[in-house]
Amino acid sequence: MELIFAGDLILDEPDPDYWLSGIAPALRAADAAIGHLEVPHSRHTLQVGDDVPAPGADPDHLPALARAGFCAVTLAGNHIADLGAPGIADTLGGLAAAGISYTGAGMNLAEASRPAIIEREGYRIAVLSYNCVGPEDAWATPTRAGCSYICVRSADGTPPRPSAPLDQVDPAAIDLLGAQIGAARLQADVVIVALHKGLVHTRARLALYERHVAHAAVDAGATIVVGHHAHIVRGIELYRGAPIFHGLGNGCVVTRALSPEQSDPKRAAWARRRRELFGFEPDPAYELAPFHPEAINAMLGRVRIGADGVHAGFVPVHVDPPGRPRIAFDHAERIARYVADITIEAELPPLSQQLTSEAVWLK
């Protein structure tokens, strides 16, 4: 069985089939392709919460995910609740209508925590999704819509939110993670855990909590761990034989909501502050994906599972202006070197010691 994993997906521009077409061949060739849907897809407009708000994307764009090859998406992230309960309800309804499985958000915590179950090639796969970066008002409760989460706090007591210096994982959250993975193992042969985690717009570096949470997931029985949120790729680690993609970067992000030129005052302020905090000026050619210049180096995680075990690698992806990702074997060596370099910079074991040379980019 072959699995493909994509990072953040924001389809906020017309013609979503075009924006996805550059990576669709790899998605369709896999037995199952799973991505992370970053924002609600809804025509509801009332924004809630104290994070930098993301506008809702057109719900009519959701079927394009299925046409591109995605069979499931994870939803637990810092923006899925930006339009409140109506935005979540519209997103879940649109995904169900498109035939796409989902996990990580719901009308209450029980629904948000429920794994997506997929059956492929004689395997039963459970997918779980957790938001590690806040904000707290995006978290589901027994009576409130939102996302499933792992509580990570900062040493200075700053409330959990993406801009806080998060480093301390609540031990109770690790216990709950272990219990939910254990329950999923009773239903499935393969358990995939998706973590919305990490330091945005920052090369290579992992926050203190990231390996702790990822390792705890494997210790509890996860077969594969995937990360997203940083909008730039991270290193790959094998832990107890389980592949951990610490950051898949952008799967396909095309939106004007991140542009420095904004009518929304909160988004405009964030665009200015992002330059100050992270020290880069977005390339004006990438008007639909104004991220760190190194974010043009992207990838799809790839895992093969068979009688001889679990084998991990990635498909190299280059992001073309103004933000369209495409499979890029013409850039494979450059992207492979980049992933190898940031893996070492993050103080992870070198890729050459973890993956076979053929797995670094799988054609």
C-alpha positions in Angstrom: 0.0 0.0 0.0 1.3 3.4 -0.9 0.2 6.6 1.0 0.8 10.2 0.0 0.6 13.1 2.5 0.3 16.8 1.7 0.6 19.7 4.1 -1.6 22.8 4.3 -4.3 23.2 1.7 -6.0 26.6 1.1 -8.0 26.8 -2.1 -9.1 30.4 -2.0 -8.8 31.2 -5.7 -11.0 30.4 -8.7 -10.3 27.2 -10.6 -9.0 24.9 -7.8 -8.5 22.1 -10.2 -5.8 24.1 -11.9 -4.0 24.9 -8.7 -4.0 21.2 -7.6 -3.2 19.8 -11.1 0.6 20.0 -10.6 0.5 17.5 -7.7 -2.5 15.5 -8.6 -0.6 12.8 -10.5 1.1 11.7 -7.3 -2.1 11.9 -5.3 -4.0 9.8 -7.8 -1.2 7.2 -8.1 -1.3 6.5 -4.4 -3.7 4.1 -2.7 -4.7 6.9 -0.3 -3.8 10.6 -0.3 -4.4 12.7 2.8 -3.9 16.5 3.2 -4.6 19.1 5.8 -7.5 21.5 5.1 -6.4 24.8 6.7 -9.5 27.1 6.6 -13.3 26.7 6.7 -15.1 26.4 3.4 -18.2 28.4 3.9 -20.1 31.5 2.7 -20.6 32.4 6.3 -18.8 35.7 7.0 -18.9 36.4 10.7 -15.3 36.0 12.0 -14.7 34.8 15.5 -11.7 34.3 17.8 -8.6 36.2 18.5 -6.1 34.7 16.0 -5.4 36.5 12.7 -8.7 35.6 10.9 -8.7 33.6 7.7 -11.6 34.2 5.3 -13.7 31.3 4.4 -13.0 29.6 1.1 -15.6 28.8 -1.5 -17.4 25.6 -0.5 -17.8 24.8 -4.2 -14.0 24.2 -4.3 -14.1 21.1 -2.0 -15.0 18.6 -4.7 -11.7 19.6 -6.5 -9.8 17.9 -3.6 -11.5 14.6 -4.5 -10.9 15.1 -8.2 -7.2 15.7 -7.5 -7.1 12.4 -5.6 -7.5 13.2 -1.9 -9.6 10.7 0.0 -9.3 12.3 3.4 -8.3 15.5 5.1 -7.3 16.5 8.6 -8.9 19.6 10.1 -7.4 20.3 13.5 -5.6 23.6 13.0 -5.6 27.2 14.2 -8.0 28.5 11.5 -10.7 25.9 11.1 -12.9 27.6 13.7 -12.4 31.2 12.3 -16.0 31.3 11.1 -17.4 29.6 14.2 -19.8 26.7 14.3 -21.5 27.6 11.0 -18.2 27.5 9.2 -17.3 24.1 10.6 -20.7 22.7 9.8 -20.5 24.0 6.2 -17.1 22.5 5.8 -18.0 19.1 7.2 -21.2 19.0 5.0 -19.2 19.9 1.9 -16.6 17.3 2.5 -19.2 14.6 3.1 -21.0 15.6 -0.1 -17.7 15.3 -2.0 -17.0 11.9 -0.6 -13.9 13.0 1.4 -13.3 11.5 4.8 -12.3 13.9 7.6 -11.2 14.1 11.2 -10.1 16.8 13.6 -13.0 19.1 13.8 -16.7 18.8 14.7 -19.7 20.2 16.3 -18.3 19.0 19.7 -15.1 17.5 21.0 -16.4 13.9 20.7 -17.0 14.4 16.9 -13.7 16.3 16.5 -11.7 13.5 18.1 -13.3 10.7 16.1 -10.8 9.1 13.7 -11.4 8.9 10.0 -11.4 5.2 8.9 -10.2 4.3 5.4 -9.9 0.9 3.9 -7.3 0.3 1.2 -5.5 -2.8 -0.2 -6.6 -5.0 2.7 -5.5 -2.5 5.3 -7.8 -0.6 7.7 -6.4 2.9 8.3 -7.3 5.3 11.1 -6.4 9.0 10.9 -6.3 11.3 13.9 -5.7 15.0 13.8 -4.6 17.4 16.6 -4.0 21.2 16.8 -0.9 21.9 19.0 -0.7 25.6 18.5 -4.0 27.0 19.7 -5.7 29.4 20.0 -7.9 28.1 22.8 -11.1 29.5 21.4 -10.6 27.2 18.4 -10.6 24.1 20.6 -13.8 22.0 20.7 -15.5 21.3 24.0 -18.3 18.8 24.9 -20.8 21.5 23.9 -18.9 23.8 21.5 -17.8 23.3 17.9 -14.1 23.4 17.2 -11.1 21.2 16.7 -9.3 18.4 18.6 -6.1 19.5 20.3 -3.1 18.9 22.4 -2.5 21.6 25.0 1.0 23.1 24.7 1.7 26.0 27.0 4.6 28.5 27.2 7.0 28.8 30.1 5.9 32.4 30.7 2.2 31.5 31.0 1.2 33.0 27.7 -2.1 31.4 26.6 -1.8 28.8 23.8 -1.8 30.6 20.4 0.4 30.4 17.3 2.4 33.5 18.2 3.3 32.3 21.8 6.6 30.7 22.7 5.0 27.3 23.2 7.2 24.6 24.8 5.5 22.7 27.6 3.1 19.9 26.8 0.3 19.3 29.3 1.0 15.7 30.6 -2.8 15.1 30.6 -2.8 15.8 26.9 -0.2 13.2 26.2 -2.2 10.7 28.3 -5.3 11.4 26.2 -3.3 11.2 23.0 -2.1 7.8 24.0 -5.6 6.6 24.9 -7.1 7.8 21.6 -4.3 6.2 19.6 -4.7 3.0 21.6 -8.5 3.0 20.8 -7.8 3.6 17.1 -5.4 0.7 17.0 -8.2 -1.6 18.1 -10.1 -0.5 14.9 -7.3 -0.3 12.4 -4.0 -1.9 11.1 -2.4 1.5 10.5 -2.8 4.6 12.6 -1.8 8.0 11.2 -1.5 11.0 13.5 -1.5 14.5 12.1 -0.1 17.3 14.2 -0.6 21.0 13.5 2.6 22.2 15.1 5.8 24.1 15.0 7.3 27.5 14.3 5.9 29.4 11.3 8.0 30.9 8.6 11.2 29.7 10.2 13.9 27.6 8.5 14.6 24.1 10.0 14.2 24.7 13.7 11.8 22.6 15.8 10.1 23.9 18.9 11.0 22.1 22.1 7.7 20.2 22.3 7.6 18.9 18.8 9.7 15.7 19.0 8.2 15.0 22.4 4.6 14.9 21.1 5.6 13.0 17.9 7.5 10.4 19.8 4.7 10.0 22.3 2.4 9.3 19.4 4.7 6.5 18.1 5.1 5.1 21.6 1.4 4.9 21.9 1.1 3.0 18.6 1.1 5.5 15.7 2.4 4.0 12.5 3.1 7.4 10.8 3.2 11.0 12.1 2.8 14.0 9.9 3.2 17.6 10.7 2.1 20.9 9.1 1.4 24.6 10.0 4.8 26.2 9.6 4.3 26.9 5.8 7.8 25.7 5.2 9.1 22.1 5.2 10.8 20.5 8.1 13.1 17.5 8.5 12.2 13.8 8.5 12.8 11.4 11.3 12.5 7.7 11.8 11.6 6.8 15.4 11.2 3.2 16.4 10.7 2.4 12.7 7.9 4.9 12.3 8.4 7.8 9.9 7.8 11.3 11.3 7.4 14.1 8.8 8.0 17.0 11.1 6.6 19.5 8.6 5.2 18.9 5.1 5.0 22.7 4.4 2.4 23.9 2.0 0.5 21.2 0.0 -1.3 23.8 -2.1 -1.9 27.3 -0.7 -3.4 29.9 -3.0 -5.0 32.9 -1.3 -4.9 36.7 -1.3 -5.6 36.7 2.5 -1.8 36.6 3.2 -0.8 39.4 0.8 0.8 42.5 2.4 -1.9 44.6 0.7 -5.0 44.0 2.8 -8.3 45.6 3.4 -8.8 43.6 6.6 -6.9 45.5 9.4 -5.9 42.4 11.3 -4.5 40.6 8.3 -2.7 43.8 7.1 -1.1 44.2 10.6 0.0 40.5 10.5 1.6 40.9 7.1 3.7 43.8 8.4 4.5 42.1 11.7 5.5 38.9 9.8 8.2 40.8 8.0 9.5 42.1 11.3 9.3 38.8 13.2 10.8 36.5 10.6 13.1 38.8 8.6 12.0 38.2 5.1 10.3 40.1 2.3 7.9 37.9 0.3 8.8 37.7 -3.4 6.2 39.8 -5.2 6.0 37.1 -7.9 4.3 34.8 -5.3 1.3 37.0 -4.7 -0.9 34.0 -3.9 1.7 32.4 -1.6 3.8 35.1 0.0 5.8 32.9 2.2 9.5 32.5 3.2 11.6 32.4 0.1 12.7 28.8 0.9 9.1 27.6 0.9 9.4 27.1 -2.8 11.2 23.8 -1.8 8.2 21.6 -1.0 7.3 17.9 -0.8 4.7 15.3 -0.6 5.4 12.7 2.1 5.3 9.2 0.7 5.1 5.9 2.7 5.0 2.4 1.4 3.7 -0.3 3.7 4.1 -4.0 2.9 5.3 -7.4 4.2 8.8 -6.0 4.5 7.8 -3.1 6.7 7.3 0.6 6.4 9.4 2.7 4.0 9.4 6.5 3.9 10.5 9.0 1.4 9.1 12.0 -0.4 8.0 13.4 -3.8 9.9 16.6 -4.6 7.6 19.6 -5.2 8.5 23.1 -6.5 6.2 26.0 -6.1 5.9 28.1 -9.3 4.7 31.7 -9.2 2.2 32.9 -8.2 1.8 29.8 -5.9 1.1 26.7 -7.9 2.9 23.5 -6.6 4.1 20.9 -9.1 5.9 17.6 -8.9 9.5 18.6 -9.7 11.9 15.9 -10.6 13.8 18.6 -12.5 14.5 20.1 -9.1 14.8 16.8 -7.2 18.5 17.0 -6.3 18.1 20.6 -5.0 15.1 19.8 -2.9 16.7 16.6 -1.6 19.7 18.5 -0.5 17.5 21.1 1.1 15.5 18.5 3.1 18.8 16.8 4.1 20.3 20.0 5.3 17.4 21.2 7.4 17.1 17.7 8.9 20.6 18.0 10.2 20.1 21.7 11.3 17.1 20.5 13.4 19.5 18.1 15.2 17.7 15.1 13.7 19.7 12.0 12.5 20.9 12.6 8.9 18.6 11.4 6.2 21.4 9.2 4.8 21.3 7.2 8.0 17.5 6.9 8.0 16.2 6.5 4.4 17.5 4.6 1.5 18.9 6.7 -1.4 16.0 5.6 -3.6 13.5 6.9 -1.0 14.8 10.5 -0.9 12.8 11.1 -4.0 10.6 8.4 -5.3 9.8 8.5 -9.0 
